[in-house]
Amino acid sequence: MDNSSTGVAPDFFIVGSVRTGSTMLRLMLGHHPEIARCDEMEYLLPGIEMMEEGRPIQAFRDFLEYDRIFQLYDYTIPQAGTYQALSEDIFRQLSEADGRRILGGTIHNDFALLAKVWPNCKYIFLDRDPRDVARSVINMGWAGTAWHGAEFWQRAKLNWQELSTRVPESQRLELRFEDLVAEPEALLGKVCKFLGVDYTPEMLGIDSDTTYRPPSKSEAASWEKKSKPREIAEVETRVGKSLIVESGYQVSDYPAIDTGGLAMLQLALRNKYGRSRHQWQQIGFKWWLLRIIANKTGSQALHRYIAPTINAKENEHLK
């Protein structure tokens, strides 16, 4: 951590696995008159990792040039001389654009690292039934099997455990998606109290200016009707039934799947095929292949060429 930042430090982060309802939560918080919109800021984590590796700050600026999430917003790439200063300049831009005093962001991957840079920040962890997370991850094309979809939830739980050792309980709040859709006013009231503001009914009006609907109870436990027995068993075997119960969810009676070498190879091949098929259908085979080449070669020029088209195609499919 460095202390040379001239920007604005964040007040809180929403963290947790992808597909837990974090977008809904951040949109509702962003409708509070005192809370700025809680943009997705996944791009901050590579910056922290680069900082720890001792890489030059220009490497982070180069990364931001073609990062899909960063390019969604009207931020200018800061010219600050350190990673923390650069990141906090982004929050300064957010503060000036929204004109609200409480600043936050949303991050899903490796978020335990955030506490190394912002140990005094508040952290809101949003959980969801891992079987729903895995099913949704597959639908997004980020995994080809429920086994691999469950990894997103598993990693998030480990990150939360690690982050919990770095920040005191008074700076942490754990929520569940199922409670958010069942009693949104009560849960939002809890979040507002945690952030030091009063709840306002406007927070539920996300359908007035976004494509999202207000919370609905029907969105909880959809795995019970839509997941196949094999998919349920894959998730429960991977993350462990004890952790699912510990997280407040019931488990099925399905037996554990085979985790021998051949079975794992078959799962890996299904996952790779499922992900690749979804990606080339989404962005086109040409752009899918060019991205592979860019990642393999590390060509910045090729990344800059393909990023605008691929980012636009992927943004069309996100919700």
C-alpha positions in Angstrom: 0.0 0.0 0.0 1.2 3.6 -0.7 0.0 6.8 0.7 0.7 9.2 -2.2 -2.8 9.2 -3.5 -4.4 12.6 -4.3 -7.7 11.0 -5.4 -10.6 9.9 -3.3 -10.6 6.7 -1.3 -13.7 4.4 -1.7 -16.1 4.0 1.2 -17.2 0.5 0.4 -17.1 -2.4 -2.0 -19.8 -4.9 -2.9 -18.0 -8.3 -3.2 -18.9 -11.9 -3.9 -19.3 -14.4 -6.7 -20.6 -13.4 -10.1 -24.3 -14.1 -10.7 -25.3 -13.5 -7.1 -27.5 -10.4 -7.7 -24.7 -7.9 -7.2 -25.8 -5.8 -10.2 -29.3 -5.5 -8.8 -27.9 -4.5 -5.4 -25.5 -2.0 -6.8 -28.2 -0.4 -9.0 -30.5 -0.1 -5.9 -27.7 1.5 -3.9 -27.0 3.8 -6.8 -30.6 5.1 -6.6 -30.0 6.4 -3.1 -29.6 10.2 -3.1 -26.3 10.0 -1.1 -24.7 7.0 -2.7 -22.9 7.2 -6.0 -23.5 4.5 -8.6 -21.5 1.4 -7.6 -19.8 0.6 -10.9 -18.3 -2.7 -11.6 -14.5 -2.2 -11.1 -13.0 -5.6 -11.8 -10.1 -3.8 -13.5 -8.8 -2.6 -10.2 -7.6 -6.1 -9.2 -5.1 -6.5 -12.1 -3.7 -3.1 -11.0 -3.1 -4.4 -7.4 -1.5 -7.6 -8.7 0.8 -5.5 -11.0 1.7 -3.3 -8.0 2.7 -6.4 -6.0 4.7 -7.7 -8.9 6.6 -4.4 -9.1 5.5 -3.7 -12.7 5.6 -0.2 -14.0 2.4 1.9 -13.7 2.2 2.2 -17.5 1.4 -1.5 -17.6 -1.8 -0.8 -15.8 -2.6 2.2 -18.0 -2.1 -0.1 -21.1 -4.4 -2.7 -19.6 -7.2 -0.1 -19.0 -7.0 1.0 -22.6 -8.8 -2.1 -23.8 -10.4 -3.5 -20.7 -14.1 -4.0 -21.5 -15.5 -3.0 -18.1 -13.4 0.2 -17.8 -14.4 1.2 -21.3 -18.1 1.0 -20.3 -17.8 4.2 -18.4 -16.6 7.7 -19.3 -13.5 7.7 -17.1 -10.2 9.2 -18.3 -7.2 7.0 -17.7 -5.4 8.8 -14.9 -1.8 9.8 -15.2 -1.1 9.4 -11.4 2.3 7.9 -10.6 1.2 5.0 -8.3 -1.4 2.3 -8.5 -3.3 3.5 -5.5 -3.3 7.1 -6.7 -4.5 6.0 -10.1 -7.3 3.9 -8.7 -8.4 6.7 -6.3 -8.4 9.2 -9.2 -11.1 7.0 -10.8 -13.2 7.3 -7.6 -12.6 11.1 -7.8 -14.0 11.1 -11.3 -17.0 9.0 -10.1 -17.6 11.5 -7.3 -17.5 14.5 -9.6 -19.7 12.8 -12.2 -22.4 11.7 -9.6 -22.1 14.5 -7.1 -22.8 12.1 -4.2 -20.7 11.7 -1.1 -20.6 7.9 -0.6 -18.4 6.1 -3.1 -18.4 2.3 -3.8 -17.5 -0.2 -6.4 -18.4 -3.8 -7.2 -15.8 -6.6 -7.6 -16.1 -10.4 -7.9 -12.6 -11.7 -8.5 -9.7 -11.9 -6.0 -11.4 -9.2 -3.9 -9.5 -10.2 -0.7 -6.6 -8.2 -2.2 -8.7 -5.0 -1.8 -8.0 -4.9 2.0 -4.3 -4.6 1.3 -4.9 -1.2 -0.4 -8.1 -0.1 1.5 -8.0 -1.7 5.0 -10.4 1.0 6.4 -13.0 0.4 3.7 -16.4 -1.3 4.3 -17.1 -4.6 2.5 -20.6 -6.0 1.6 -20.5 -9.7 0.7 -23.5 -10.9 -1.3 -24.0 -14.7 -1.3 -26.3 -16.9 -3.2 -27.1 -20.6 -3.4 -24.1 -22.1 -5.3 -26.4 -24.3 -7.5 -28.1 -21.1 -8.8 -24.7 -19.5 -9.3 -23.4 -22.4 -11.3 -26.5 -22.6 -13.5 -26.4 -18.9 -14.2 -22.6 -19.0 -15.0 -23.3 -21.8 -17.5 -26.0 -19.7 -19.1 -23.5 -16.8 -19.5 -21.0 -19.1 -21.2 -18.4 -18.7 -18.5 -18.4 -22.4 -17.7 -19.4 -25.5 -19.6 -20.3 -27.7 -16.7 -21.9 -27.1 -13.3 -18.7 -28.4 -11.7 -16.7 -25.6 -13.2 -19.5 -23.1 -12.6 -19.4 -23.9 -8.9 -15.7 -22.8 -8.9 -16.8 -19.1 -9.1 -18.8 -19.5 -5.8 -16.1 -21.5 -4.2 -13.4 -18.9 -5.0 -15.6 -16.1 -3.7 -16.2 -17.9 -0.3 -12.4 -18.4 0.1 -11.8 -14.7 -0.8 -14.3 -13.6 1.8 -12.8 -15.8 4.4 -9.4 -14.3 3.7 -10.7 -10.7 3.6 -12.4 -11.4 7.0 -9.0 -12.0 8.6 -7.8 -8.5 7.3 -10.7 -6.2 8.3 -12.7 -6.1 11.6 -16.2 -7.3 11.8 -17.5 -3.7 12.1 -16.4 -3.2 8.5 -18.0 -6.3 7.1 -21.6 -7.1 6.2 -22.9 -10.5 4.9 -26.1 -10.7 2.8 -27.9 -13.4 0.9 -29.6 -12.9 -2.5 -32.5 -14.9 -1.3 -33.2 -12.4 1.5 -32.7 -9.5 -1.0 -35.5 -10.7 -3.2 -37.8 -11.9 -0.4 -37.6 -8.7 1.8 -35.8 -6.0 -0.2 -36.9 -3.1 2.0 -35.6 -4.8 5.2 -32.3 -5.8 3.6 -31.7 -2.5 2.0 -32.4 -0.8 5.3 -29.7 -3.0 6.8 -27.2 -2.0 4.1 -28.1 1.7 4.6 -27.5 1.5 8.3 -24.2 -0.1 7.7 -23.2 2.7 5.3 -24.5 5.4 7.7 -27.5 6.6 5.7 -31.3 6.2 5.9 -33.3 3.9 3.6 -35.3 5.6 0.9 -38.1 4.0 -1.2 -36.4 5.4 -4.4 -33.9 2.6 -4.1 -36.4 0.1 -5.4 -37.2 2.1 -8.5 -34.4 0.5 -10.7 -36.9 -0.3 -13.4 -37.4 3.4 -14.1 -34.1 3.9 -15.8 -32.4 0.5 -16.2 -33.3 -2.8 -17.9 -33.6 -4.5 -14.5 -36.8 -5.3 -12.6 -37.3 -4.8 -8.9 -36.5 -7.9 -6.8 -38.9 -10.9 -7.1 -39.1 -14.0 -4.9 -39.4 -16.2 -7.9 -35.7 -15.6 -8.7 -34.6 -17.6 -5.6 -33.9 -21.3 -5.7 -34.5 -21.6 -9.4 -32.1 -24.6 -9.5 -34.8 -26.8 -7.8 -36.9 -26.6 -11.0 -34.3 -25.9 -13.7 -31.2 -27.9 -12.8 -30.6 -31.5 -13.7 -29.8 -34.0 -11.0 -26.3 -34.5 -12.4 -25.7 -30.7 -12.3 -26.8 -30.5 -8.7 -24.6 -33.4 -7.8 -21.6 -31.7 -9.5 -22.0 -28.5 -7.5 -22.6 -30.3 -4.2 -19.6 -32.6 -4.7 -17.2 -29.8 -5.7 -18.0 -27.3 -2.9 -19.0 -29.8 -0.3 -22.5 -30.3 1.2 -21.2 -29.1 4.6 -20.2 -25.6 3.3 -23.6 -25.3 1.5 -25.4 -26.0 4.8 -23.0 -23.7 6.7 -24.0 -21.0 4.2 -27.7 -21.4 5.1 -28.9 -23.7 2.2 -30.4 -27.1 2.1 -28.7 -30.0 0.2 -30.1 -32.7 -2.0 -30.0 -36.5 -1.5 -28.0 -37.0 -4.7 -24.8 -39.0 -4.2 -21.4 -37.5 -5.0 -20.1 -37.8 -8.5 -17.1 -39.7 -9.6 -13.9 -37.5 -9.2 -11.4 -40.0 -10.6 -8.9 -39.0 -13.2 -10.9 -40.1 -16.2 -14.1 -38.4 -14.9 -12.3 -35.2 -14.3 -10.8 -35.3 -17.8 -14.2 -35.7 -19.3 -15.5 -32.7 -17.2 -12.5 -30.6 -18.3 -13.2 -31.4 -22.0 -16.9 -30.6 -21.6 -16.1 -27.4 -20.0 -13.6 -26.3 -22.6 -16.0 -27.2 -25.4 -19.0 -25.5 -23.8 -17.1 -22.2 -23.1 -15.5 -22.1 -26.6 -18.8 -22.9 -28.3 -20.6 -20.1 -26.4 -17.9 -17.6 -27.1 -17.6 -18.1 -30.8 -21.3 -18.0 -31.2 -21.4 -14.8 -29.2 -18.6 -12.8 -30.8 -18.0 -14.8 -34.0 -15.3 -17.3 -34.8 -12.9 -14.8 -36.3 -12.9 -12.6 -33.2 -12.7 -15.6 -30.9 -9.6 -16.9 -32.7 -8.0 -13.4 -32.8 -8.5 -13.1 -29.0 -6.8 -16.4 -28.4 -3.8 -15.3 -30.6 -3.6 -11.9 -28.8 -3.6 -13.6 -25.4 -1.1 -16.2 -26.4 1.3 -13.7 -28.0 0.7 -10.8 -25.6 0.4 -8.4 -28.6 -0.8 -5.0 -27.4 -1.4 -3.9 -31.0 -3.7 -6.9 -31.6 -5.5 -6.3 -28.3 -6.2 -2.7 -29.3 -7.5 -3.8 -32.7 -9.9 -6.5 -31.4 -11.0 -4.9 -28.1 -13.6 -2.4 -29.4 -15.5 -5.0 -31.5 -15.3 -7.8 -28.9 -16.2 -5.5 -26.0 -19.3 -4.3 -28.0 -20.4 -7.8 -28.8 -20.0 -9.0 -25.2 -21.8 -6.0 -23.8 -24.8 -6.8 -25.9 -25.2 -10.1 -24.0 -24.7 -8.9 -20.5 -27.3 -8.6 -17.8 
